[in-house]
Amino acid sequence: MSWSLNVGAVAGTAIRIHITFLLLLGWIFGVNYISGGPQAAWSALLFVVLLFLCVLLHEFGHIFTARAFGVKTPDVILLPIGGVSRLERIPEQPRQEFLIAIAGPAVNVVIALLLIFFAGANLSADHLAALASADVSMIDRLAAVNLFLALFNLIPAFPMDGGRVLRALLASRFGYVRATENAAMIGQWVAFALGFLGLFGNPILIFIAIFVYLAASAEAHLVATRAMSQGVPVSAAMVTQFATLTPDEHVDTAVETLLHTNRGEFPVVDGNGRPVGVLMRNDLIRALKERGPDARVADAMSERIPTVDSRRCLDEAFRLLQERSAPAVGVVDASGRLVGLVTSETIGEMLMLHHALPAGARFGPWGRSSGQSSA
């Protein structure tokens, strides 16, 4: 992720800190220094660092549980709003998703219990209401905030863990797609409730509500796209008219190609037509600024793009787009020659086509049963 710093790795998962998180630490230190002096500033800074250490342990609860089911986690990033671990995929088996989702809040409960039984933390509602007060000991505040994190994350709305727990429970009865639709709808109603409460004194709840609503909609869209792509040949959704470049061509040739097409990505192929990389519009502009028009495409292109055989299904290309965060997936024939491209835009167009079909109609490999709505 851009604007983030890599500070190390644990068990193969990179730990990144977003620049805004460092700005948050500086702001907390400065505000407390002005109001209470250096001792208050350092105490507040230490509490926030320990709080986010608990958040990081929460994320590694997800990470290690996911790893037990063969799901890799390339990195975890700390943001001012919390931590985000990037799983390569979300298991569609309800039991696995349930265990992965519940593992994070379970870590916070364990931390709180350890602080209570071994560090003598005194847990009370007053401490939870005074997390920013220096009059409450740091141990008491950490115990209270860990229980709060566990409860808050169990709110039944995406992207909180409770939304995934709810989907896992519903999926065991209704199936993955319908469970996601129901969980997303419940999450949106939760967002409306949070926003309504925020109107009566807590504006932060309004921002949380907007975030939850958008995340629930995005999750439903993601799962609908994945379901639509299953069983559809990748050749039915790939782009076949595209411009290619070779590694030895100059950037000025790529600029001319950019001006004559509406694509934002250009596959780079060798002499046999096999893909060796991809040149994105941003990479092209950067190379033009830094190295001039005589720079080689090979010096500006991104690493090799993922590929899928033309006989495979679209859901495999979609999975590669998600897992690799790739700009495009190349479709190759039996000899490895590039014959098509699949991007997020092409899959989005296929989803719009699928939704536009009336109930009971078919167009090519896509169709809508009479029980599906067109919303």
C-alpha positions in Angstrom: 0.0 0.0 0.0 1.3 3.5 -0.9 2.1 6.0 1.9 3.1 3.1 4.3 6.4 2.1 5.8 7.5 -1.5 6.2 8.8 -1.9 9.8 9.4 -5.6 9.7 7.8 -9.0 9.3 6.4 -11.8 11.5 6.2 -15.3 10.2 6.3 -14.1 6.6 3.7 -11.3 7.0 5.0 -7.8 6.5 4.0 -5.2 9.1 3.4 -1.8 7.6 2.6 1.5 9.3 0.6 4.1 7.3 2.0 7.6 7.4 -1.2 8.9 8.9 -0.7 6.7 11.9 2.6 8.4 12.6 0.9 11.7 12.2 -1.7 10.5 14.8 1.0 9.7 17.3 2.6 13.1 16.8 -0.8 14.8 17.2 -1.5 12.9 20.5 1.9 13.7 21.9 1.5 17.4 21.0 -2.0 17.9 22.4 -1.1 16.2 25.7 2.2 18.1 26.0 0.3 21.4 25.7 -2.4 20.4 28.2 -0.4 18.4 30.7 3.3 18.7 30.1 5.9 16.1 29.0 4.9 13.4 31.5 1.3 13.5 30.3 2.5 13.5 26.7 4.7 10.4 27.1 2.1 8.6 29.1 -0.6 9.2 26.4 1.8 8.2 23.6 2.7 4.9 25.5 -1.0 4.1 25.9 -1.7 4.5 22.2 1.3 2.5 21.2 0.2 -0.3 23.6 -3.3 0.0 22.3 -2.2 -0.5 18.7 0.0 -3.4 19.8 -3.2 -5.1 21.0 -4.8 -4.2 17.6 -1.8 -5.9 15.9 -2.2 -9.0 18.0 -5.9 -9.0 17.1 -4.9 -9.0 13.4 -2.4 -11.8 13.9 -5.2 -13.8 15.5 -6.9 -13.7 12.1 -3.6 -14.3 10.3 -2.5 -17.4 12.1 -6.0 -18.9 12.0 -6.2 -18.2 8.3 -2.8 -19.8 7.7 -4.0 -23.0 9.4 -6.5 -23.2 6.5 -3.9 -22.5 3.8 -4.8 -18.8 3.4 -1.7 -16.6 3.1 -1.5 -13.1 4.4 1.1 -10.9 2.6 0.9 -7.9 5.0 -0.9 -6.1 7.8 -1.1 -2.4 8.0 -1.7 -0.1 10.9 -4.0 2.9 10.2 -5.4 5.5 12.6 -8.7 3.6 12.6 -7.1 0.3 13.4 -5.4 -2.6 11.7 -6.1 -4.3 8.4 -4.7 -7.7 7.5 -4.8 -8.5 3.8 -5.9 -12.1 3.3 -5.3 -13.5 -0.2 -8.8 -14.9 -0.1 -11.8 -15.4 2.2 -12.6 -19.1 2.6 -16.1 -19.9 1.4 -16.5 -22.8 3.9 -18.6 -21.3 6.7 -16.7 -23.1 9.5 -13.3 -21.7 8.3 -14.6 -18.2 7.9 -16.2 -18.3 11.3 -13.0 -19.4 13.0 -10.9 -16.8 11.2 -13.3 -14.0 12.0 -13.8 -14.9 15.6 -10.1 -15.3 16.3 -9.4 -11.6 16.4 -11.9 -10.7 19.1 -10.9 -13.8 21.0 -7.3 -12.5 21.2 -8.6 -9.2 22.7 -10.6 -11.2 25.3 -7.5 -13.2 26.2 -5.4 -10.1 26.6 -8.1 -8.5 28.9 -8.2 -11.7 31.0 -4.4 -11.9 31.3 -4.3 -8.2 32.5 -7.1 -8.9 35.0 -5.7 -12.1 36.5 -2.0 -11.6 36.2 -1.5 -7.8 36.2 -4.3 -6.9 38.7 -6.4 -4.8 36.3 -9.6 -3.5 37.8 -12.3 -3.7 35.1 -15.3 -1.4 35.5 -17.7 0.7 33.4 -16.2 3.9 34.7 -12.8 2.9 33.3 -14.3 2.2 29.9 -15.9 5.7 29.9 -12.6 7.3 30.9 -10.1 5.7 28.5 -8.3 9.0 27.9 -8.1 10.0 31.6 -4.7 9.8 33.2 -6.5 9.2 36.6 -7.2 5.6 35.5 -4.2 3.3 35.5 -2.8 2.2 32.2 -3.4 -1.5 33.0 -7.0 -0.8 33.8 -7.5 1.2 30.6 -5.8 -1.5 28.5 -8.1 -4.2 29.9 -11.2 -2.1 29.3 -10.2 -1.1 25.8 -9.5 -4.7 24.8 -13.0 -5.8 25.9 -14.4 -2.8 23.9 -12.4 -3.8 20.8 -13.8 -7.4 21.1 -17.4 -6.2 21.4 -17.1 -3.5 18.8 -15.6 -5.9 16.2 -18.5 -8.3 16.8 -21.1 -5.7 15.5 -22.8 -7.7 12.7 -21.7 -5.5 9.8 -18.9 -5.7 7.3 -16.0 -5.0 7.5 -16.1 -5.8 11.2 -15.5 -9.4 12.3 -19.1 -9.7 13.4 -20.3 -9.3 9.8 -18.2 -12.3 8.7 -19.3 -14.3 11.7 -22.9 -13.6 10.7 -22.3 -14.6 7.1 -20.7 -17.8 8.2 -23.7 -18.7 10.3 -26.1 -17.8 7.6 -24.1 -19.6 4.9 -24.4 -22.9 6.6 -28.2 -22.7 5.9 -28.7 -20.4 2.9 -25.5 -20.7 0.8 -22.6 -18.3 0.5 -24.1 -15.8 -2.0 -27.5 -15.4 -0.3 -25.8 -15.3 3.1 -23.6 -12.4 1.9 -26.6 -10.6 0.6 -28.5 -11.0 3.9 -25.4 -10.1 6.0 -24.8 -7.0 3.9 -28.4 -5.9 4.2 -28.2 -6.3 8.0 -24.9 -4.4 8.0 -26.5 -1.6 6.1 -29.4 -1.4 8.7 -26.7 -1.3 11.4 -25.0 1.5 9.6 -28.3 3.5 9.5 -28.7 2.9 13.3 -25.2 4.0 14.0 -25.7 7.1 11.9 -29.0 7.9 13.7 -27.3 7.6 17.1 -24.5 9.8 15.8 -26.9 12.7 15.2 -27.5 12.9 18.9 -24.1 13.8 20.2 -21.4 11.6 18.7 -20.3 12.7 15.1 -17.7 9.9 15.0 -20.6 7.4 14.7 -21.7 9.1 11.5 -18.3 8.5 9.9 -18.3 4.9 11.1 -21.8 4.4 9.7 -20.8 5.7 6.3 -17.7 3.4 6.3 -19.8 0.3 7.4 -22.5 1.0 4.7 -20.0 1.3 1.9 -18.1 -1.8 3.1 -21.3 -3.9 3.2 -22.2 -2.8 -0.3 -18.7 -3.6 -1.6 -18.7 -7.0 0.0 -22.0 -7.9 -1.6 -20.8 -6.7 -5.0 -17.5 -8.7 -4.6 -19.4 -11.9 -3.8 -21.9 -11.3 -6.6 -19.1 -10.9 -9.1 -17.4 -14.1 -7.9 -20.7 -16.0 -8.2 -21.4 -14.6 -11.7 -17.9 -15.6 -12.9 -18.2 -19.3 -11.9 -18.6 -21.7 -14.8 -18.1 -18.9 -17.4 -15.2 -19.5 -19.8 -12.5 -16.9 -19.4 -12.6 -16.5 -23.2 -16.1 -15.1 -23.0 -15.0 -12.1 -20.9 -11.5 -11.3 -22.0 -10.5 -8.3 -24.1 -9.0 -9.5 -27.4 -8.3 -6.1 -29.0 -5.4 -4.6 -27.2 -2.0 -3.0 -28.0 1.2 -4.8 -26.9 4.7 -3.5 -26.4 8.1 -5.2 -26.4 10.7 -4.8 -23.7 13.2 -3.1 -26.1 10.8 -0.4 -27.4 11.2 3.1 -26.2 8.8 5.0 -24.0 8.0 7.4 -26.8 6.4 4.5 -28.7 4.4 3.6 -25.6 3.2 7.3 -25.4 2.0 7.1 -29.0 0.1 3.9 -28.2 -1.4 5.5 -25.1 -2.7 8.4 -27.2 -4.4 6.1 -29.7 -6.1 3.8 -27.3 -8.4 4.1 -24.3 -6.6 1.4 -22.2 -4.7 2.1 -19.1 -2.5 -1.0 -19.2 -0.3 -2.4 -21.9 1.0 -6.0 -21.8 4.6 -6.4 -22.7 5.4 -9.5 -24.7 8.6 -11.2 -26.0 9.3 -12.1 -29.6 7.0 -15.2 -29.3 4.1 -13.2 -28.0 4.5 -14.5 -24.4 3.8 -12.0 -21.7 6.8 -10.8 -19.7 5.3 -7.8 -17.9 2.8 -4.9 -18.0 3.2 -1.2 -18.5 0.7 0.9 -16.6 -0.2 4.4 -17.5 1.3 5.8 -14.2 4.6 3.8 -14.9 4.7 5.3 -18.4 4.3 8.9 -17.2 6.8 8.4 -14.4 9.4 7.0 -16.8 8.8 9.8 -19.2 9.4 12.4 -16.4 12.4 10.7 -14.9 14.2 9.1 -17.8 12.9 10.8 -20.9 11.4 9.4 -24.1 14.4 7.2 -24.9 14.0 5.0 -21.8 13.2 1.3 -22.6 9.9 -0.2 -21.8 11.7 -2.9 -19.9 13.0 -0.3 -17.4 9.5 1.1 -16.7 7.2 -2.0 -16.8 5.9 -3.8 -13.7 6.7 -7.3 -12.9 5.3 -10.3 -14.8 1.5 -10.3 -14.8 -0.4 -13.4 -13.6 -1.7 -15.6 -16.5 -4.5 -18.1 -16.9 -5.1 -20.7 -19.6 -7.7 -19.8 -22.1 -9.6 -23.0 -21.3 -10.1 -22.1 -17.7 -13.1 -20.3 -16.1 -13.5 -16.6 -15.4 -13.6 -17.1 -11.6 -9.9 -18.2 -11.7 -8.9 -15.0 -13.4 -11.0 -13.0 -10.9 -9.3 -14.8 -8.0 -5.9 -13.9 -9.4 -6.9 -10.3 -9.7 -7.9 -10.2 -6.0 -5.0 -12.3 -4.6 -2.2 -10.6 -6.5 -3.8 -7.1 -6.6 -2.8 -7.2 -10.2 -3.8 -4.6 -12.8 -4.7 -7.3 -15.3 -4.6 -11.1 -15.8 -3.2 -12.3 -19.1 -5.1 -15.1 -21.0 -2.7 -17.4 -22.8 -3.1 -20.3 -25.3 -1.5 -23.7 -25.1 1.9 -22.3 -26.3 1.9 -19.5 -23.7 1.1 -16.8 -26.3 -1.0 -13.9 -25.0 -4.5 -14.0 -26.6 -6.5 -11.8 -24.2 -6.7 -9.7 -21.1 -9.0 -9.7 -18.1 -9.2 -6.6 -15.9 -11.5 -5.4 -13.1 -13.2 -3.2 -15.7 -14.0 -6.1 -18.0 -15.4 -8.2 -15.1 -17.4 -5.1 -14.0 -18.9 -4.9 -17.5 -19.9 -8.5 -17.4 -21.6 -8.0 -14.0 -23.6 -5.1 -15.4 -24.6 -7.3 -18.3 -25.7 -10.1 -16.0 -27.8 -7.7 -13.9 -29.3 -6.1 -17.0 -30.8 -9.4 -18.2 -34.5 -9.9 -17.4 -35.4 -12.9 -15.3 -35.3 -16.2 -17.3 -33.2 -14.7 -20.1 -29.8 -15.8 -21.3 -27.1 -14.1 -23.3 -24.1 -16.2 -24.2 -22.8 -17.9 -21.0 -24.8 -15.6 -18.7 -28.4 -16.1 -17.6 -30.7 -15.2 -14.8 -33.1 -17.6 -13.2 -36.7 -16.5 -12.8 -36.1 -16.3 -9.0 -33.4 -13.7 -9.2 -34.1 -10.0 -9.0 -32.6 -7.5 -11.4 -31.6 -5.1 -8.6 
